[in-house]
Amino acid sequence: MVLLNIIGSIAESFTNNLITEDRYRMILDGLQVTLLITVCAALLGTLLGGLVCWMRMSRRKWVSTTAKVYIDIMRGTPVLVLLMLMYYVVMAPVNATGIVVAIVTFALNTAAYVSEMLRTAIEGIDRGQTEAGLALGYTPRQTFLRIVLPQVVKAVMPVYQGEVISLLKGTSIVGYIAVADMTRASDLIRSRTFDAFFPLIVTAIIYFIMAWLIGLLLRSLVERRRTKAVVAAVALAVAGTVCWLPAMLSNENDNENEKDVPVVFKALSGKRVGVVIGSIQDIAISEMAPDADIMRLSNTTDELAALESGKVDVAGAENLTVFFNREIESKVDAVESGLPPMPIGACFQLNNRELKQEFDSFLAEIRADGTYQQIYERWRTADDPSAVPVPRQHGKGRKLRVTIYPAMPPFSFISSGKPSGMEIDFLTEWANRRDLQLEFLIMDFASQIPAVQTGKADMAMGSISITEERQKQVLFSEGYLESHIMLLTRKGEAAKVFGQEVLEQMGN
């Protein structure tokens, strides 16, 4: 019976995470991106590594010093920091895509390590072999290619193999620049299903298989085992192209539900659209504008920065973000989506009804005595949300861990190094009235519900809209706000992006 329950649970997770809405395509698309970055960065990095090695061993001091400085910089800078600098600063003027930036960044980093591998291997070969080659009449180039290089390749391959595998695993950070690699696809699935286990396990298994195939390919090439090398190469090629198969075989009628899609979403076709990963805007735009070029970002700040810098044409948002924040309101045009509003609530573990009821009782209490309206107006009318003080906690009773998403001012943000905002104000009022101690856990949006599910937090309150799918995973409180999905453009560009006719139909 226990075995049947386990099998049933795995089958349910498989269906929810991979089959429903064809989510397996996200993994396949992400796999293609991961392999593309890995292969291109490894090849380019190896070529650059050879060049840097030559410079490092040059007898000209300025050449060798330049190479040494480059190696020290690359080895001393975290790859994530280097990736962000390349994306937002160095390559920003040329408007390079995230994939191109990732390939160049990882190639530069890999080159530093490959150059040192080659230099160490070359210096480890007895000088007499080079002299013997020259004595036999070979030129210096022929001596290197025929005598030295084969030994270098054989000596360096075990370390090089490890470096390429590390490169494969290291690409998991490219989601920070909105590249939809395999890890990012896993994050997106988790943000939809809030299953903290299955997508991560699937991703880990795929990474393991890809690493094993890359290792097999490199070993087989050095050992001249052609059959194994061909098998590994074909397997990697299939893995990199299999994502095209579902689309080629699909017989779905994409126009079946077109009449139910608000006209504003149809206008997003071909547009670059920024969304916060896992948000209701992400879900709505993914379903209603599948032909949009969606850039999924970790928080609202990055999303609005992408809009302002021109990396996206449209940003999905909530009306509360614009309604409350006058600074944002002055910089954007906001277009109604035509979708019904959704309540925002706090969430709890499915078996923690007592805490949910306690919070619902608090909401009813502050609505009845006018405190809710006072807090709401305090943040609604604030010219500078960072100047609005949040009452201090003075509860001495039980301690509760609460996840927050402090990237949506004025609902929740960091001010003077501490959580602030309307949601924090509500929570502090609750804690003080019920003699509670609150520990705030700062998380990205998609991690909040999994943290509650797994018991890492007692509740989550981070601008989480109540949806049918989310209600299967956690308990929600009564809604304390209502949110409308809106689409933002840069100031004065709404008509250019959507067309005047669409704006008139939406009443904008």
N, C-alpha and C positions, 0 to 999 in steps of 0.2 A: 504493500500500500504506500509506504514511504517513497519507494522507488518510482511508483506511478505518479505520485504528487510532484516529485522532482522533475520527471520527464514532462509532465503537464506544464509546470512552471517555466521550464526552458522553452517549450514549444510556444507558450503564450508570449514570452519575451521575444522570441525569434519573430513572431508575427507582428507584434507591436512595434518593434524597433527596425525591422528590415522589410517586411512585406507591406504593411499599411502605408498607403500613399507612395508606394514604390521607393521607400527610404533607402533601400540597398543601392539605388543609383547614386545617392550622395557619397557612399563609401567608395563605389567604383570610380566616380569622377575624382574624388579626393586621392585615390590610389594613383590615378594617371598623373595628377599634378605632382604628387610626392616623387614618383619615379622620374618624371621629366626634370624636376629640379635636381634630384640626386645625380642622374646620369650626366646632365649638362654641366653641373657644377664640378663633378669628379673629373670629367674630361678637360674642361677649361682650367681647373685648379691644378691638374697634373702638368699641363703644358706651361702654365705660369710658374709652377714649382720648379720645373726644369730650368726656366729662364732665371729665376731667383737664385737657384743653386749655382748656376754659371757665374752670376754676378757676385755671389758670396765667395766663390773661390778665385775670383779675378785678382790679378796681381796689382791692379790699380786700386789704390786705397779708397778713393772716393766712391768707386763702384761697389766694392765690398762693404764699405760703411753704410751706403744707401740700402743695400740688401739687408744688412744686419738690423738697421733701424726699422725697416718694414717688417721683418720677422718679429721683432720685439713688440711692435705695436699690435700686430695681428694676434700674437699669442697672449698679449696682456689685456686685450679688450674683449669683454663678453660678447658672444656672437649676437645676442639679442640687442644689445646696445648698438653694435655695429649695423645691424639690420635696420633699426629705427633711424639711425643717422643717415644711412644710405637712402631710405625711403622718403623721409621728411625733409632732408637737407641737401645732400650731395646730388641725388638724381631727381629731385623734385622739379627743377627747371625744365628737364627734358620730358616730363610727364610719362616716365616709364611705368609699365604695369608692375604689379606686385610680384609676378612670377619672374620677370626679367631682373628686378631688384634682388630677389632671393637668389637667383642663379649667380649673379655677379658677386653678391656678398659672400655666399658660401664658397665660391671659387677663390676669392681673395684670401679667405681664412684658411682654406685647404692648402693653397699654394705655400703658405708659410711652413706648414708642417711637412708637406711633401719635399720641399727644398732641403730641410734639415735631414730627412730620411736619406735622400740621395747623397747629400754631402758626407754624412757619416759612413754610408756604404762605400762610396768612392775612396774616402781616406783610409778605409779598412783593407783595401786591396794592395798587396805588396807592389811597391814601385818597380821592382824588378820585372814584373810582367809587362809593364808599359815599355820599359827599356828593351826587353826581348823582342817585342813587336816592332819597335823602331829598327832594331838591328836586322830583322828579317826583311826590311824594305817597305814596311807599311808606313803610310803617312800618319800623323798624329790623329786625324779624324778616323781613319780606318782602324787604327789601334784601339781607339775608344769604342767604336761601334762593334768590332768583332771580338775583342778580348775583354775589355772592362765592362761594357754595358750588360752583356749577358749575366755576368757574375753579380752586378749591382741589382739587376731585376730579381734574380733568384734570392739574394740576401734580403732585399727590402720588401718583398711581396707579403710576408706574414704581417708586418707592421702596416703596410699600405692597405691590405685587406681590412684590417681593423679600423683604419682611418676612414675608408669608404663606408663601412657599416655605421661608424659614428656619425658620418655625414648624413646617411639615410635617417637615422634616429633624430639627429639635430634639426632636420627640416620641420619637425613637429611644432616649432615656434613661429612658423611663417604666418600663422593665423593672426599674429599681432599686427600685421600689415594687410589684413583682410584678404589673404590668399586662402582659397578653399581647398586646403590639402586634406589628407585623410584624418588627421587629428581634429581639424576644424569641423569636418563632416561629422565626426563622432560627437563633438560638442553640440552641433546643431540638432542631432537626433536626441541627445540627452535633454536639450532645452525644450523639445517637443513632447517627449515621453516621460521625462523626469526619472528615467531608469538609470541609476548611477553605476550599475554593474555591467549589463550586457553589452552596450556599445563599446565600453572600454576594453572588455575582454576580447571582443571581435577585432578591434583595432590592434591590440597587442599581438594577437595570433597572426594577423596579416603582416605586421612589421617583422615578426619572427621569421615567417616564411620568406619574405623578401630578402631579409638579411642572410638567411641560409642560402638562397639562390645566388645572391651576389658573391658570397664567399665561395660557393661551388664553382661559379664561372671563373673567378680569378685564379683559384687553385688549379683548375683544369687547364687554363691557358698556359700557366707556367709549367705544369707537368706534361703538357702536350697531349692531354686526353681529349681528343676532338669530340668524341661522342658525348661525353658529359658536358663539355663546354657548349655544344650545340643545344643540348636539352635544356640547360640552364638559361641560355640566351633566348630560346624560343619561349620558355615559361615566363621570363620577364617581359618579353614582347607581348605575349598574350595578356598578361596582367595589365600592361599599359594601354591596351587597346580594347579590352573586353567591355569597357564602359560604353562603347559605341553600339554594342550589340542590342541591348534592350530598346534603344531608341529606333534602331533599324527595324526591329521586329514588332514594334508597338503598333497596334491597330486602333488605339483610342481615338475617339472623336473629340478633338480639342475644342470644337465649337459647341459641344453639347450643352454646356451651361453658360454660354456666352451672354445670353439674354439676362441672366441673373447678376452679372458683374456690373457694378456702377461704372458709368462712362469714364470717370476720372482714372480708374485703374487701367482701362483699355488704352488710355493716352500714355501710359508708362512703357508701352512696348518699345524696346530698343533704347530706353533711357537708362542712365546709371543712377541707381537708387540705393541710398544708404539706410540701413536699419540696425537696431540693437539686436544682437543675436538672441533668439528665443522669445522676443517680445511679441505682443499681439500684432504690431505693425509688420514684423517679419512674417508671421503666419499668414496674415491677410494678403500681403503683397506677393508672397510665394505662391499662394493659391490662385489669386485673381489676376496676377500679371506675370505669368510664367516666362514671357519673352523679355522681361526686364533684366538688365544686368545688375544683379543685386550684390552690394558690398556689405557684408555682415561685420559689424564692429562691436567691441566689447562694452561700450558705454555711450551715453548721450553726448558727452563732451567730445569724444573722437568723431562721432557722427556729425555733429554741427561743425566741427573743424574741417571735416572732409567736404561739407557743403560749401563752407566759406572759401576754401582753397580751390574749389572747382573740380575736385576729384569725383564728386557725384553731382547730378543735376537736381535730384530730389532727395529729401530726407523724410522718412516716416517718423511721425511723432504723435504725441497725445495733446489734445487741446489744452490740458492743464499746464503743460510745459510752456506754452505760449501765453496762456491766459494769466498765469501767475508771474512770469518773468518778463518784465518790461524791456530789459536789455535785448533779449532774444526777439521779442515782438518787434522791436525797431529795426532789426536786421533782416527779417524774412517776410515773405508772403505766405500766408497760411491758407490752404485750400481744403474745404470739407471733403471727406471721403464718401459720404452718403451711407455709411454703415451705422447701425444702431449703437448707442452707448453701451459700455461694459462697466460693471461695478469693480472697484478695487478693494481688496480685503486682506486681512492678515491670515496666515495659514498655520496649521498645526498638524501633528501626526494624527492619523485616522483614529487611533485609540485614545486620543487625548481630548475627549469631549468636555471634560471638566474645565480645562484651561480655556477652550473656545467659548464655553458658556459664560465664564468669568469675564472674558473680554467683551463679549456681546452685551453683557449686563452693564459694563462700564460705558460702552458706546451709547446705550439707551439712556443712561444716567446723565451723561454730559450733554446729550441733545435736549433732555428735559429741563436741565437747570441753566441752559444758555452758554455753558463753557465751550461746547463744540463750535458755536458760531463765533465766539470771541477769538478762539485760536485760528479758525478759518480766516476771519477778517484781518487778523494781525499779520498773517503771511500774505494774504491777497493784496493788501494795500501797501505793503512794504516797498519803498523805493530801493532799498539796499538790503536784501535778505541776510547778508552776512552781518549786518548791524542789529538784527533782531535777537534778543537774548532768549535762550532756552532755560527754563527753570532747572535748578539743580536737583538731583535725586537726594531724597533724605530717608528712603525706606531702609529698614533694618531687618526685614524678614527674609523669606526664601529667595534664592538667586535664580534668575532665568536668563538663558542665553538666547539672544534675539539677533537673527541675521538682518542686515540692512544693506541697501544698495545706494551708497552715497554719491550718486552721479546724476541726480535729477533735481537740481535746485529749482524751486525752494522746498520741494517735498522732503528731500534728504540729500545732504551734502556735507562736506567737511569745512568747518570754519574755525580758524585759529587752532588747527590740529585736532579738533573735537567734532563728533557728529552733531549736526544741526539740521533744522528744517521742520516743516509741519508734522511729518510723521514722527520725528523724534520728540516733538512737543507733545503729541498725543500719548506716546509711550511713556514719557516722563510723568505726565499727569496721571496715567493709570498706575504707574509704580508708586507714586506718592500717595494716592488714595487707597491703595491696597497693601501698603507697607512692603513693597517688593524691591529687590535689588536687580537691576538689569545690566547684563554684560553684552555690549554690542559687538557682533562679529561682522566685519566688513567683507563682503563677497561680491563677485560679479553677478549679474542678473540671473544667468542660467544655473548658478550653483545654489541658489537659495532653497528651492523646494527639495532637491536631493539632500541638502544638509538637514532639513527637518525630517525627511523620510528615514534617514540613517541614524537619527538621534544625536547628531552633532550640535543641533540647536533645538530649543524648545518651541520656537515659533519664528516665523519670517514676516517682516513687514517692510517691503521694498518696492512699492508701486507695482504690485502683482495683480493683474486683472484676473477676474474669476471666469474661467472657461470650463466647458463641460469636461474636456480631457484632463485638465488640472484637478478637477474635483474628484476624479477617480484615484488620484495620488495622495491628496491631503485634504484635511478639513479646512473650510474657509469660514471666517467670521462674517458677520453682516457687512455689507459694503459701507465704507466710510467716505468714499468719493465715487464719482462717475467719470469715466474717461471716454472721450470720442477720438477716434483715429483721424489724424490730419496729415496732409502732405505739405512739406515746406520747400520753398524755392528761395533763391537769393532775392533780395528786395528788388522789385520791379521786373522779375523774370517769369512770373506765373503765366502770363499770357503767351510768352515765347515757348515755355515748356509744354503747357497743356493745350493751348489754343483758346482764343476768346470764346468760341462757341461752347466748348466744354465748361469754361468758367461760368458762362451764363446759365447753362443747364444745371450746374450745381449751386446756383444762387450766390456765387462769389462776385 
